[in-house]
Amino acid sequence: MNTSTKTRPRVTTGVGRLVRRLEIERRRWTRHEHPVVPTERAWRAGVAEGLRLAQIAIRKGV
């Protein structure tokens, strides 16, 4: 009998990986360590919102 066990977790591929990557990018865009001007803050919020909407569309399969 040949049994093998994997000690490493499975590498995720496809939609799950893409959604997780978008979440990481969204968090990076919403975080700001230094004071920013209001226009940059609004621009960053827009980018983060676009990434959030992309995640939703991917999950729904659009």
PDB file of N, CA, C and O in Angstrom:
ATOM      1  N   MET A   1       0.846  -1.178   0.000  1.00  0.00           N
ATOM      2  CA  MET A   1       0.000   0.000   0.000  1.00  0.00           C
ATOM      3  C   MET A   1       0.891   1.242   0.000  1.00  0.00           C
ATOM      4  O   MET A   1       1.836   1.351   0.782  1.00  0.00           O
ATOM      5  N   ASN A   2       0.575   2.144  -0.870  1.00  0.00           N
ATOM      6  CA  ASN A   2       1.379   3.349  -1.003  1.00  0.00           C
ATOM      7  C   ASN A   2       0.555   4.543  -0.538  1.00  0.00           C
ATOM      8  O   ASN A   2      -0.382   4.957  -1.219  1.00  0.00           O
ATOM      9  N   THR A   3       0.897   5.084   0.594  1.00  0.00           N
ATOM     10  CA  THR A   3       0.197   6.268   1.096  1.00  0.00           C
ATOM     11  C   THR A   3       1.204   7.380   1.272  1.00  0.00           C
ATOM     12  O   THR A   3       2.330   7.159   1.716  1.00  0.00           O
ATOM     13  N   SER A   4       0.792   8.545   0.926  1.00  0.00           N
ATOM     14  CA  SER A   4       1.669   9.698   1.107  1.00  0.00           C
ATOM     15  C   SER A   4       0.874  10.812   1.760  1.00  0.00           C
ATOM     16  O   SER A   4      -0.303  11.023   1.469  1.00  0.00           O
ATOM     17  N   THR A   5       1.535  11.497   2.626  1.00  0.00           N
ATOM     18  CA  THR A   5       0.884  12.625   3.291  1.00  0.00           C
ATOM     19  C   THR A   5       1.651  13.885   2.952  1.00  0.00           C
ATOM     20  O   THR A   5       2.881  13.898   2.898  1.00  0.00           O
ATOM     21  N   LYS A   6       0.916  14.909   2.733  1.00  0.00           N
ATOM     22  CA  LYS A   6       1.537  16.195   2.442  1.00  0.00           C
ATOM     23  C   LYS A   6       1.609  16.989   3.739  1.00  0.00           C
ATOM     24  O   LYS A   6       0.620  17.111   4.463  1.00  0.00           O
ATOM     25  N   THR A   7       2.762  17.515   4.016  1.00  0.00           N
ATOM     26  CA  THR A   7       2.915  18.320   5.220  1.00  0.00           C
ATOM     27  C   THR A   7       2.682  19.794   4.930  1.00  0.00           C
ATOM     28  O   THR A   7       2.362  20.566   5.835  1.00  0.00           O
ATOM     29  N   ARG A   8       2.842  20.185   3.674  1.00  0.00           N
ATOM     30  CA  ARG A   8       2.626  21.589   3.313  1.00  0.00           C
ATOM     31  C   ARG A   8       1.176  21.803   2.934  1.00  0.00           C
ATOM     32  O   ARG A   8       0.542  20.917   2.360  1.00  0.00           O
ATOM     33  N   PRO A   9       0.641  22.987   3.256  1.00  0.00           N
ATOM     34  CA  PRO A   9      -0.731  23.271   2.806  1.00  0.00           C
ATOM     35  C   PRO A   9      -0.771  23.397   1.287  1.00  0.00           C
ATOM     36  O   PRO A   9       0.225  23.748   0.654  1.00  0.00           O
ATOM     37  N   ARG A  10      -1.916  23.111   0.723  1.00  0.00           N
ATOM     38  CA  ARG A  10      -2.076  23.174  -0.726  1.00  0.00           C
ATOM     39  C   ARG A  10      -1.929  24.612  -1.217  1.00  0.00           C
ATOM     40  O   ARG A  10      -2.473  25.543  -0.624  1.00  0.00           O
ATOM     41  N   VAL A  11      -1.202  24.772  -2.284  1.00  0.00           N
ATOM     42  CA  VAL A  11      -1.045  26.087  -2.894  1.00  0.00           C
ATOM     43  C   VAL A  11      -2.346  26.413  -3.614  1.00  0.00           C
ATOM     44  O   VAL A  11      -2.816  25.655  -4.462  1.00  0.00           O
ATOM     45  N   THR A  12      -2.911  27.550  -3.259  1.00  0.00           N
ATOM     46  CA  THR A  12      -4.182  27.909  -3.878  1.00  0.00           C
ATOM     47  C   THR A  12      -3.942  28.505  -5.255  1.00  0.00           C
ATOM     48  O   THR A  12      -2.979  29.240  -5.476  1.00  0.00           O
ATOM     49  N   THR A  13      -4.823  28.177  -6.157  1.00  0.00           N
ATOM     50  CA  THR A  13      -4.731  28.714  -7.508  1.00  0.00           C
ATOM     51  C   THR A  13      -6.103  29.204  -7.913  1.00  0.00           C
ATOM     52  O   THR A  13      -7.103  28.915  -7.255  1.00  0.00           O
ATOM     53  N   GLY A  14      -6.138  29.930  -8.978  1.00  0.00           N
ATOM     54  CA  GLY A  14      -7.413  30.346  -9.537  1.00  0.00           C
ATOM     55  C   GLY A  14      -8.047  31.512  -8.812  1.00  0.00           C
ATOM     56  O   GLY A  14      -7.379  32.457  -8.393  1.00  0.00           O
ATOM     57  N   VAL A  15      -9.369  31.415  -8.678  1.00  0.00           N
ATOM     58  CA  VAL A  15     -10.163  32.532  -8.175  1.00  0.00           C
ATOM     59  C   VAL A  15      -9.812  32.869  -6.734  1.00  0.00           C
ATOM     60  O   VAL A  15      -9.685  34.044  -6.391  1.00  0.00           O
ATOM     61  N   GLY A  16      -9.654  31.866  -5.889  1.00  0.00           N
ATOM     62  CA  GLY A  16      -9.332  32.125  -4.484  1.00  0.00           C
ATOM     63  C   GLY A  16      -8.049  32.910  -4.326  1.00  0.00           C
ATOM     64  O   GLY A  16      -7.962  33.838  -3.521  1.00  0.00           O
ATOM     65  N   ARG A  17      -7.059  32.527  -5.103  1.00  0.00           N
ATOM     66  CA  ARG A  17      -5.772  33.221  -5.050  1.00  0.00           C
ATOM     67  C   ARG A  17      -5.908  34.657  -5.539  1.00  0.00           C
ATOM     68  O   ARG A  17      -5.339  35.576  -4.950  1.00  0.00           O
ATOM     69  N   LEU A  18      -6.657  34.845  -6.608  1.00  0.00           N
ATOM     70  CA  LEU A  18      -6.853  36.182  -7.159  1.00  0.00           C
ATOM     71  C   LEU A  18      -7.593  37.081  -6.179  1.00  0.00           C
ATOM     72  O   LEU A  18      -7.213  38.236  -5.981  1.00  0.00           O
ATOM     73  N   VAL A  19      -8.648  36.553  -5.565  1.00  0.00           N
ATOM     74  CA  VAL A  19      -9.418  37.343  -4.603  1.00  0.00           C
ATOM     75  C   VAL A  19      -8.552  37.710  -3.404  1.00  0.00           C
ATOM     76  O   VAL A  19      -8.614  38.837  -2.914  1.00  0.00           O
ATOM     77  N   ARG A  20      -7.746  36.763  -2.930  1.00  0.00           N
ATOM     78  CA  ARG A  20      -6.867  37.053  -1.793  1.00  0.00           C
ATOM     79  C   ARG A  20      -5.849  38.126  -2.162  1.00  0.00           C
ATOM     80  O   ARG A  20      -5.554  39.006  -1.352  1.00  0.00           O
ATOM     81  N   ARG A  21      -5.309  38.061  -3.381  1.00  0.00           N
ATOM     82  CA  ARG A  21      -4.337  39.067  -3.825  1.00  0.00           C
ATOM     83  C   ARG A  21      -4.978  40.447  -3.931  1.00  0.00           C
ATOM     84  O   ARG A  21      -4.366  41.452  -3.568  1.00  0.00           O
ATOM     85  N   LEU A  22      -6.214  40.490  -4.430  1.00  0.00           N
ATOM     86  CA  LEU A  22      -6.927  41.769  -4.505  1.00  0.00           C
ATOM     87  C   LEU A  22      -7.172  42.342  -3.115  1.00  0.00           C
ATOM     88  O   LEU A  22      -7.081  43.554  -2.920  1.00  0.00           O
ATOM     89  N   GLU A  23      -7.481  41.486  -2.151  1.00  0.00           N
ATOM     90  CA  GLU A  23      -7.698  41.949  -0.780  1.00  0.00           C
ATOM     91  C   GLU A  23      -6.419  42.544  -0.200  1.00  0.00           C
ATOM     92  O   GLU A  23      -6.462  43.571   0.477  1.00  0.00           O
ATOM     93  N   ILE A  24      -5.296  41.912  -0.461  1.00  0.00           N
ATOM     94  CA  ILE A  24      -4.014  42.441   0.015  1.00  0.00           C
ATOM     95  C   ILE A  24      -3.736  43.801  -0.612  1.00  0.00           C
ATOM     96  O   ILE A  24      -3.317  44.733   0.074  1.00  0.00           O
ATOM     97  N   GLU A  25      -3.969  43.912  -1.913  1.00  0.00           N
ATOM     98  CA  GLU A  25      -3.742  45.189  -2.589  1.00  0.00           C
ATOM     99  C   GLU A  25      -4.695  46.272  -2.085  1.00  0.00           C
ATOM    100  O   GLU A  25      -4.294  47.424  -1.914  1.00  0.00           O
ATOM    101  N   ARG A  26      -5.954  45.904  -1.846  1.00  0.00           N
ATOM    102  CA  ARG A  26      -6.932  46.872  -1.348  1.00  0.00           C
ATOM    103  C   ARG A  26      -6.498  47.411   0.008  1.00  0.00           C
ATOM    104  O   ARG A  26      -6.575  48.614   0.256  1.00  0.00           O
ATOM    105  N   ARG A  27      -6.045  46.529   0.877  1.00  0.00           N
ATOM    106  CA  ARG A  27      -5.579  46.981   2.196  1.00  0.00           C
ATOM    107  C   ARG A  27      -4.363  47.880   2.076  1.00  0.00           C
ATOM    108  O   ARG A  27      -4.218  48.839   2.833  1.00  0.00           O
ATOM    109  N   ARG A  28      -3.488  47.573   1.128  1.00  0.00           N
ATOM    110  CA  ARG A  28      -2.305  48.405   0.933  1.00  0.00           C
ATOM    111  C   ARG A  28      -2.686  49.803   0.449  1.00  0.00           C
ATOM    112  O   ARG A  28      -2.059  50.787   0.841  1.00  0.00           O
ATOM    113  N   TRP A  29      -3.705  49.892  -0.398  1.00  0.00           N
ATOM    114  CA  TRP A  29      -4.116  51.195  -0.917  1.00  0.00           C
ATOM    115  C   TRP A  29      -4.888  52.010   0.108  1.00  0.00           C
ATOM    116  O   TRP A  29      -4.849  53.239   0.057  1.00  0.00           O
ATOM    117  N   THR A  30      -5.590  51.367   1.041  1.00  0.00           N
ATOM    118  CA  THR A  30      -6.363  52.127   2.029  1.00  0.00           C
ATOM    119  C   THR A  30      -5.499  52.599   3.186  1.00  0.00           C
ATOM    120  O   THR A  30      -5.870  53.540   3.887  1.00  0.00           O
ATOM    121  N   ARG A  31      -4.370  51.972   3.394  1.00  0.00           N
ATOM    122  CA  ARG A  31      -3.497  52.323   4.508  1.00  0.00           C
ATOM    123  C   ARG A  31      -2.556  53.451   4.075  1.00  0.00           C
ATOM    124  O   ARG A  31      -2.018  53.424   2.968  1.00  0.00           O
ATOM    125  N   HIS A  32      -2.365  54.420   4.933  1.00  0.00           N
ATOM    126  CA  HIS A  32      -1.403  55.477   4.641  1.00  0.00           C
ATOM    127  C   HIS A  32      -0.760  55.912   5.949  1.00  0.00           C
ATOM    128  O   HIS A  32      -1.440  56.286   6.904  1.00  0.00           O
ATOM    129  N   GLU A  33       0.562  55.853   5.970  1.00  0.00           N
ATOM    130  CA  GLU A  33       1.314  56.132   7.188  1.00  0.00           C
ATOM    131  C   GLU A  33       1.592  57.620   7.384  1.00  0.00           C
ATOM    132  O   GLU A  33       1.776  58.067   8.516  1.00  0.00           O
ATOM    133  N   HIS A  34       1.623  58.366   6.332  1.00  0.00           N
ATOM    134  CA  HIS A  34       1.959  59.783   6.421  1.00  0.00           C
ATOM    135  C   HIS A  34       0.745  60.617   6.023  1.00  0.00           C
ATOM    136  O   HIS A  34      -0.143  60.121   5.328  1.00  0.00           O
ATOM    137  N   PRO A  35       0.697  61.869   6.451  1.00  0.00           N
ATOM    138  CA  PRO A  35      -0.435  62.717   6.061  1.00  0.00           C
ATOM    139  C   PRO A  35      -0.463  62.920   4.545  1.00  0.00           C
ATOM    140  O   PRO A  35       0.568  63.163   3.917  1.00  0.00           O
ATOM    141  N   VAL A  36      -1.650  62.815   3.979  1.00  0.00           N
ATOM    142  CA  VAL A  36      -1.797  62.990   2.534  1.00  0.00           C
ATOM    143  C   VAL A  36      -2.808  64.091   2.260  1.00  0.00           C
ATOM    144  O   VAL A  36      -3.674  64.379   3.086  1.00  0.00           O
ATOM    145  N   VAL A  37      -2.685  64.690   1.105  1.00  0.00           N
ATOM    146  CA  VAL A  37      -3.626  65.737   0.716  1.00  0.00           C
ATOM    147  C   VAL A  37      -4.972  65.098   0.402  1.00  0.00           C
ATOM    148  O   VAL A  37      -5.023  63.923   0.039  1.00  0.00           O
ATOM    149  N   PRO A  38      -6.068  65.855   0.536  1.00  0.00           N
ATOM    150  CA  PRO A  38      -7.401  65.280   0.308  1.00  0.00           C
ATOM    151  C   PRO A  38      -7.588  64.648  -1.068  1.00  0.00           C
ATOM    152  O   PRO A  38      -8.284  63.641  -1.192  1.00  0.00           O
ATOM    153  N   THR A  39      -6.976  65.224  -2.105  1.00  0.00           N
ATOM    154  CA  THR A  39      -7.158  64.630  -3.436  1.00  0.00           C
ATOM    155  C   THR A  39      -6.498  63.256  -3.528  1.00  0.00           C
ATOM    156  O   THR A  39      -7.040  62.346  -4.155  1.00  0.00           O
ATOM    157  N   GLU A  40      -5.334  63.108  -2.907  1.00  0.00           N
ATOM    158  CA  GLU A  40      -4.682  61.795  -2.912  1.00  0.00           C
ATOM    159  C   GLU A  40      -5.487  60.801  -2.091  1.00  0.00           C
ATOM    160  O   GLU A  40      -5.606  59.635  -2.467  1.00  0.00           O
ATOM    161  N   ARG A  41      -6.037  61.251  -0.983  1.00  0.00           N
ATOM    162  CA  ARG A  41      -6.867  60.377  -0.150  1.00  0.00           C
ATOM    163  C   ARG A  41      -8.085  59.896  -0.935  1.00  0.00           C
ATOM    164  O   ARG A  41      -8.442  58.720  -0.878  1.00  0.00           O
ATOM    165  N   ALA A  42      -8.716  60.807  -1.665  1.00  0.00           N
ATOM    166  CA  ALA A  42      -9.886  60.438  -2.467  1.00  0.00           C
ATOM    167  C   ALA A  42      -9.493  59.481  -3.592  1.00  0.00           C
ATOM    168  O   ALA A  42     -10.224  58.538  -3.894  1.00  0.00           O
ATOM    169  N   TRP A  43      -8.343  59.726  -4.206  1.00  0.00           N
ATOM    170  CA  TRP A  43      -7.883  58.861  -5.281  1.00  0.00           C
ATOM    171  C   TRP A  43      -7.608  57.456  -4.764  1.00  0.00           C
ATOM    172  O   TRP A  43      -7.988  56.466  -5.390  1.00  0.00           O
ATOM    173  N   ARG A  44      -6.939  57.378  -3.606  1.00  0.00           N
ATOM    174  CA  ARG A  44      -6.647  56.073  -3.003  1.00  0.00           C
ATOM    175  C   ARG A  44      -7.935  55.344  -2.628  1.00  0.00           C
ATOM    176  O   ARG A  44      -8.036  54.129  -2.798  1.00  0.00           O
ATOM    177  N   ALA A  45      -8.911  56.081  -2.121  1.00  0.00           N
ATOM    178  CA  ALA A  45     -10.197  55.470  -1.774  1.00  0.00           C
ATOM    179  C   ALA A  45     -10.877  54.926  -3.024  1.00  0.00           C
ATOM    180  O   ALA A  45     -11.500  53.866  -2.981  1.00  0.00           O
ATOM    181  N   GLY A  46     -10.760  55.642  -4.128  1.00  0.00           N
ATOM    182  CA  GLY A  46     -11.338  55.177  -5.384  1.00  0.00           C
ATOM    183  C   GLY A  46     -10.679  53.901  -5.885  1.00  0.00           C
ATOM    184  O   GLY A  46     -11.356  52.996  -6.372  1.00  0.00           O
ATOM    185  N   VAL A  47      -9.357  53.831  -5.764  1.00  0.00           N
ATOM    186  CA  VAL A  47      -8.638  52.619  -6.165  1.00  0.00           C
ATOM    187  C   VAL A  47      -9.068  51.447  -5.289  1.00  0.00           C
ATOM    188  O   VAL A  47      -9.328  50.354  -5.790  1.00  0.00           O
ATOM    189  N   ALA A  48      -9.143  51.678  -3.982  1.00  0.00           N
ATOM    190  CA  ALA A  48      -9.546  50.615  -3.058  1.00  0.00           C
ATOM    191  C   ALA A  48     -10.964  50.145  -3.355  1.00  0.00           C
ATOM    192  O   ALA A  48     -11.241  48.947  -3.296  1.00  0.00           O
ATOM    193  N   GLU A  49     -11.858  51.065  -3.671  1.00  0.00           N
ATOM    194  CA  GLU A  49     -13.238  50.691  -3.997  1.00  0.00           C
ATOM    195  C   GLU A  49     -13.288  49.883  -5.292  1.00  0.00           C
ATOM    196  O   GLU A  49     -14.052  48.924  -5.395  1.00  0.00           O
ATOM    197  N   GLY A  50     -12.489  50.260  -6.267  1.00  0.00           N
ATOM    198  CA  GLY A  50     -12.436  49.498  -7.509  1.00  0.00           C
ATOM    199  C   GLY A  50     -11.943  48.078  -7.284  1.00  0.00           C
ATOM    200  O   GLY A  50     -12.460  47.137  -7.886  1.00  0.00           O
ATOM    201  N   LEU A  51     -10.948  47.920  -6.423  1.00  0.00           N
ATOM    202  CA  LEU A  51     -10.453  46.581  -6.102  1.00  0.00           C
ATOM    203  C   LEU A  51     -11.520  45.767  -5.374  1.00  0.00           C
ATOM    204  O   LEU A  51     -11.654  44.566  -5.607  1.00  0.00           O
ATOM    205  N   ARG A  52     -12.273  46.416  -4.501  1.00  0.00           N
ATOM    206  CA  ARG A  52     -13.345  45.726  -3.779  1.00  0.00           C
ATOM    207  C   ARG A  52     -14.426  45.250  -4.746  1.00  0.00           C
ATOM    208  O   ARG A  52     -14.903  44.120  -4.641  1.00  0.00           O
ATOM    209  N   LEU A  53     -14.810  46.105  -5.680  1.00  0.00           N
ATOM    210  CA  LEU A  53     -15.824  45.731  -6.664  1.00  0.00           C
ATOM    211  C   LEU A  53     -15.324  44.607  -7.579  1.00  0.00           C
ATOM    212  O   LEU A  53     -16.100  43.744  -7.989  1.00  0.00           O
ATOM    213  N   ALA A  54     -14.036  44.624  -7.891  1.00  0.00           N
ATOM    214  CA  ALA A  54     -13.471  43.540  -8.701  1.00  0.00           C
ATOM    215  C   ALA A  54     -13.561  42.212  -7.960  1.00  0.00           C
ATOM    216  O   ALA A  54     -13.863  41.181  -8.561  1.00  0.00           O
ATOM    217  N   GLN A  55     -13.300  42.235  -6.658  1.00  0.00           N
ATOM    218  CA  GLN A  55     -13.422  41.016  -5.857  1.00  0.00           C
ATOM    219  C   GLN A  55     -14.843  40.472  -5.908  1.00  0.00           C
ATOM    220  O   GLN A  55     -15.045  39.271  -6.093  1.00  0.00           O
ATOM    221  N   ILE A  56     -15.818  41.341  -5.747  1.00  0.00           N
ATOM    222  CA  ILE A  56     -17.221  40.922  -5.759  1.00  0.00           C
ATOM    223  C   ILE A  56     -17.581  40.319  -7.112  1.00  0.00           C
ATOM    224  O   ILE A  56     -18.240  39.281  -7.177  1.00  0.00           O
ATOM    225  N   ALA A  57     -17.150  40.964  -8.186  1.00  0.00           N
ATOM    226  CA  ALA A  57     -17.458  40.456  -9.524  1.00  0.00           C
ATOM    227  C   ALA A  57     -16.823  39.087  -9.758  1.00  0.00           C
ATOM    228  O   ALA A  57     -17.437  38.209 -10.363  1.00  0.00           O
ATOM    229  N   ILE A  58     -15.603  38.910  -9.282  1.00  0.00           N
ATOM    230  CA  ILE A  58     -14.925  37.624  -9.458  1.00  0.00           C
ATOM    231  C   ILE A  58     -15.645  36.538  -8.673  1.00  0.00           C
ATOM    232  O   ILE A  58     -15.845  35.434  -9.179  1.00  0.00           O
ATOM    233  N   ARG A  59     -16.034  36.843  -7.448  1.00  0.00           N
ATOM    234  CA  ARG A  59     -16.742  35.850  -6.632  1.00  0.00           C
ATOM    235  C   ARG A  59     -18.069  35.450  -7.262  1.00  0.00           C
ATOM    236  O   ARG A  59     -18.464  34.287  -7.196  1.00  0.00           O
ATOM    237  N   LYS A  60     -18.759  36.412  -7.874  1.00  0.00           N
ATOM    238  CA  LYS A  60     -20.046  36.117  -8.515  1.00  0.00           C
ATOM    239  C   LYS A  60     -19.865  35.422  -9.857  1.00  0.00           C
ATOM    240  O   LYS A  60     -20.807  34.829 -10.383  1.00  0.00           O
ATOM    241  N   GLY A  61     -18.672  35.491 -10.406  1.00  0.00           N
ATOM    242  CA  GLY A  61     -18.413  34.863 -11.693  1.00  0.00           C
ATOM    243  C   GLY A  61     -18.797  35.724 -12.870  1.00  0.00           C
ATOM    244  O   GLY A  61     -19.129  35.216 -13.941  1.00  0.00           O
ATOM    245  N   VAL A  62     -18.753  37.026 -12.674  1.00  0.00           N
ATOM    246  CA  VAL A  62     -19.114  37.953 -13.750  1.00  0.00           C
ATOM    247  C   VAL A  62     -17.945  38.103 -14.698  1.00  0.00           C
ATOM    248  O   VAL A  62     -18.037  38.841 -15.679  1.00  0.00           O
TER     249      VAL A  62
END
